[in-house]
């Protein structure tokens, strides 16, 4: 079918060029205008990936500048505390960032706006309350037992407690934006505005004469997080007033809590296992070594973001397709998401393995020691990408308990390997432990998706008639 875009190309280009360009333009036009789930997810994935690329570049530049401004010791202290508070911020959501995505998509499909309002209000309330309690509890424990941590970490941890609520509630706001297909609101504040704000505020502070320390960096982070979260909150609710009919919210608190609990375990185990290497490195090595390891992970952040972008774009579509009950369409869509994840991840991993040394040199000459870590960690990322966002597939289809079990086992493997390998092999031991844990996780998630859903979330095609959807199609 000829569209306005193809007609315009036909008028602007010579006939021969127009004939050659028309098939490509038709594909682009279809991706930009079609309203089916695959096209919507591709648009969201493309936007999310673009934001994550920009965010990765901004984060990388900011980490380079932080390492240069603070020095390896203070930078190591800051990133150790920041890594911990990011994990706690995720845990403080109590599973409701993912639960909000699932239930909003489900209630939109069923045209139940009262329940949409309810899950949004309930998710934000729980997230803010839990994060505030956790921050107060952590500050009290540190006040009562200051000997639990080394002196350079005490003040930054107190400051991290102040920041914690504004790292938790944005997770729910991200989920609301993703569920309503508002990618700018979902991704830009967290991945663009917040890191830029941290960098600008810290830069101004240093220019005004404040010391180049982890404490100054944490104060800058607090201000940036509160400003960014307040702006995102305002934007989300302004959009909700326009797109969600007004009325009273309806609550199913018990059902939501019991559904979110396994999601909380999934998210908790997942983020713990993705951060456990940095946590153990910060505990078992010097701050300077922590800085080198963290810089190596930041170099690979762009590779990670392929997976995160696809996961962010398709989670709500997984929920909608599972609710619709079309198993064959669900299976086809899953295969597409695996492809979207694996090939870009592989190409970017190869690029970083070749050129990672030059990126590390930007942090400082001592950071080049992390080049071999990039090779080890990149292998694990590629293996994990071969199954796509399989954990989102399980959680969005009601199999969050099984997914939580996989991540609990993976966390156990990761912790055991880090404890065993770091004392003998140092930073390389942490990298090997992470790659082995990612391999275990990938095999376990794939096996669980096959058993629970009969799907084949893997980059290599399944044998004909081997999936549940194909068997059902043959039977019908």
C-alpha positions, -999 to 999 in steps of 0.1 A, spaced: 0 0 0 14 34 -10 16 58 19 21 96 22 58 90 28 64 68 -2 44 93 -24 66 121 -12 97 102 -20 83 94 -54 79 131 -61 113 141 -48 135 114 -63 140 104 -99 119 73 -110 148 49 -108 160 60 -74 124 62 -61 117 25 -72 148 14 -53 140 35 -22 103 26 -19 107 -8 -3 130 6 24 109 36 29 78 14 33 95 -6 60 105 26 79 70 41 74 54 9 88 76 9 119 68 46 125 31 44 120 18 9 126 0 3 159 6 -34 163 26 -46 194 58 -54 174 59 -19 158 52 -2 191 78 -21 209 104 -15 181 97 22 184 100 21 221 131 -1 220 147 23 195 140 53 216 150 35 248 182 24 231 190 59 218 184 73 253 206 45 268 233 52 243 232 89 252 230 80 288 259 56 286 280 83 269 270 108 295 276 83 324 310 74 309 321 110 306 308 118 340 327 88 356 359 99 337 355 134 351 347 121 386 378 99 386 399 128 374 384 153 398 383 131 429 414 109 425 413 72 426 409 69 464 380 93 468 365 80 436 367 45 449 349 55 481 322 73 462 315 45 437 314 18 465 287 38 483 269 47 451 267 11 440 252 1 473 226 28 474 215 20 438 209 -16 449 190 -5 480 170 20 459 159 -9 437 151 -31 466 131 -3 482 106 -4 453 94 -37 469 87 -51 434 62 -25 425 81 -9 396 76 -42 377 42 -48 392 30 -14 380 41 -22 344 23 -55 344 -9 -44 360 -12 -11 341 -8 -30 308 -33 -56 319 -59 -31 331 -55 -10 299 -61 -41 279 -93 -48 300 -103 -11 301 -103 -8 339 -91 28 346 -101 27 382 -76 -1 388 -50 17 368 -53 47 391 -52 24 421 -20 5 412 -2 38 404 -11 54 438 -4 22 457 29 16 440 42 51 447 31 50 483 47 16 491 79 26 473 83 59 492 74 44 526 97 14 523 127 35 511 122 60 539 121 33 566 151 16 551 171 48 550 162 57 586 171 21 598 204 22 580 214 56 594 204 44 629 225 12 627 255 32 615 250 57 643 248 29 669 277 9 654 301 33 635 329 7 638 311 -14 612 326 6 584 359 24 578 360 61 586 361 74 549 328 57 543 308 69 573 297 104 561 290 92 525 267 65 538 247 90 559 243 111 528 233 81 507 205 75 532 191 110 525 192 102 488 176 68 490 139 78 487 146 97 455 162 66 440 132 44 448 101 63 437 115 71 402 115 34 396 78 34 398 75 65 377 97 48 351 73 18 351 42 41 347 59 58 317 68 25 301 34 10 306 17 40 289 43 41 261 58 74 273 95 67 267 107 103 272 92 104 307 103 69 315 140 71 304 152 107 300 151 118 337 170 88 350 196 83 322 201 118 309 190 145 333 201 130 366 238 122 356 242 156 339 228 173 369 252 155 393 281 164 371 271 201 367 264 205 405 296 189 415 316 210 389 301 242 403 308 230 439 345 224 431 347 258 413 333 274 445 361 258 465 344 227 480 368 198 485 372 172 458 359 144 480 334 116 481 313 137 505 310 166 480 301 141 453 273 126 475 259 161 483 258 168 446 240 135 440 214 143 466 205 177 451 204 163 416 182 133 426 157 154 444 154 179 416 151 152 389 126 131 408 103 161 415 104 170 378 96 135 367 67 132 392 52 164 379 55 153 342 40 119 349 9 132 367 4 159 341 2 132 314 -20 110 335 -46 138 339 -48 140 301 -48 103 292 -64 85 322 -101 93 329 -107 111 362 -123 91 390 -116 73 422 -89 47 424 -98 11 432 -74 -10 452 -66 -47 453 -38 -43 479 -36 -79 490 -35 -92 455 -9 -66 443 13 -72 473 14 -110 469 20 -105 431 47 -79 437 65 -100 464 80 -125 439 88 -96 416 106 -80 445 126 -111 450 134 -113 412 145 -76 411 164 -79 444 182 -111 435 189 -97 400 203 -64 411 223 -80 439 238 -105 416 247 -78 390 263 -57 417 277 -84 440 311 -83 423 315 -45 429 302 -49 465 327 -77 473 355 -59 455 348 -27 476 348 -48 508 378 -71 501 402 -47 482 414 -12 484 393 18 472 418 22 443 411 -13 431 374 -7 434 379 23 412 396 2 385 370 -25 386 341 0 385 357 19 355 359 -14 336 322 -21 342 314 15 330 333 9 298 310 -21 292 279 -2 301 269 4 265 268 -33 259 246 -38 289 222 -11 277 212 -31 247 196 -57 269 181 -31 293 167 -11 264 149 -41 249 137 -52 283 123 -18 291 105 -16 257 89 -51 256 80 -59 292 45 -44 290 40 -61 256 48 -95 271 20 -89 297 -5 -78 270 2 -107 247 1 -132 275 -33 -117 286 -46 -119 251 -38 -156 250 -24 -159 214 4 -183 221 18 -184 186 20 -146 183 36 -145 218 63 -170 206 70 -150 174 74 -118 194 97 -135 219 120 -146 191 121 -110 178 131 -97 212 159 -122 215 173 -111 181 170 -74 190 191 -82 221 218 -105 210 233 -91 177 238 -55 189 252 -69 222 277 -91 203 289 -63 180 293 -38 208 311 -64 230 336 -71 203 342 -34 198 348 -28 235 371 -59 237 393 -43 210 392 -7 219 384 -9 257 420 0 266 417 34 251 385 41 270 402 31 302 431 55 295 406 84 298 402 76 335 439 78 341 470 57 334 464 34 364 430 23 350 445 5 320 450 -24 343 413 -32 338 417 -41 301 418 -78 308 387 -75 330 368 -62 300 375 -94 280 362 -116 308 331 -95 316 322 -91 279 319 -129 275 294 -131 302 273 -102 288 271 -119 253 261 -152 269 233 -135 288 222 -116 257 216 -149 239 183 -155 257 170 -119 255 150 -104 284 139 -139 296 133 -128 332 108 -101 320 91 -129 300 86 -149 331 76 -121 354 52 -105 330 35 -139 323 28 -148 360 59 -169 366 76 -145 388 81 -170 416 100 -194 393 121 -164 381 128 -155 417 141 -190 424 165 -188 394 179 -155 407 182 -168 442 203 -197 429 223 -174 407 230 -150 436 242 -180 457 265 -191 429 278 -155 424 285 -149 461 302 -183 465 324 -177 435 334 -142 445 343 -153 480 364 -182 466 381 -164 437 388 -128 449 412 -138 477 433 -158 451 429 -138 419 418 -103 430 399 -83 404 402 -111 378 385 -135 403 355 -111 406 353 -109 368 354 -147 364 328 -152 391 305 -127 374 308 -144 339 303 -179 354 272 -166 373 258 -151 341 262 -184 323 244 -202 350 216 -176 350 212 -179 313 209 -217 313 185 -216 342 162 -189 328 160 -206 294 151 -239 310 124 -222 332 109 -205 301 108 -238 283 92 -256 312 67 -229 323 57 -214 289 69 -238 263 87 -210 245 123 -209 230 140 -177 241 174 -184 225 193 -169 196 196 -203 178 163 -215 163 144 -244 179 139 -276 161 106 -277 141 76 -285 162 96 -284 194 79 -255 211 45 -256 228 31 -229 204 41 -250 174 26 -281 188 -7 -263 196 -7 -248 161 -3 -283 146 -30 -297 168 -55 -271 157 
